[in-house]
Amino acid sequence: MKNDFNKPSKGTSRGAAIFQKMLEDKNAIRAHIQNGGRISDLKDRYTFVKPLSITGA
């Protein structure tokens, strides 16, 4: 008996490219901070989200 099930096709996935870019950005930012850099130095290159305060919500 043949096992028939839907296998995902090996097409191009936009999600994988976005995830790869996120990991590369994370590693670059982490390396910059570990070498004594500041996040304010990277504001021109990366967009950062303003953190929300969860106290008093």
Buried (B, 14 or more C-beta within 10 A) or exposed (E): EEEEEEEEEEEEEEEEEEEEEEEEBEEEBEEBEEEEEEEEEBEEEEEEEEEEEEEEE
